[in-house]
Amino acid sequence: MKLAFLFHPVKDLQESQRYYEGLGMTEAWREGNQVMGLSMPDCEVQLMIEEDELELGPGGVFVVDSVDQFYDDNETRLHFVKTPCSIPPGRYAIYKDEAGNPIRIIDFTNKD
């Protein structure tokens, strides 16, 4: 697993974009009008903001080779709150650690 993003759910993407850009971040990518990545100076990890999952709160997004394989290997020992699903770049799932923090995993298997 490799940390790729810090995930922050937001109520308003445009308002949040202005806020974070005011702190010196720049838009790195965007998917529609609900999710975008922001680059931070001198940092490989990006901030991902999205108008979704407000109830789960912020957390890390980790890249794995295969979300489905990770789920199959760990479904009985980890508490998954979102089972693997398709998203534009690949597959995505969420589990919670022992303290209740959301851990998001993603793979980039969609080559289309």
C-alpha positions, 0 to 999 in steps of 0.5 A: 500500500502506498499513500496517494491522497489525503481525502477531505469530504467537502460540502461545496467543491468550488468553495473548497477549491478557492480555499485550498488554492488560497493556501498555495495548492493547485489543481492537479486533476478533476473528475466531473463536478464532484471530485478533484485533486490538489497538488501541494508544494514539495509533496508527492501526496495530493489532497483529494476533495469530494462532495461525498462521504461527509459522514465518514470524514477525512482519511488517507487513500492508499493505492493497492495492486488490486482492491478486489484481491485486498478485499478477498484477503482481508474481508474477514479481519477488517471492517469494510464499510464500502465493498469494492466498487467501480470508479472511473480510474479502477476499483475502490473500497473503504474499511475502518481501522480499530479506532473507527478511522476510514481507510480508503483503498483504490487501484488504477485498473481501468485502462479505458 
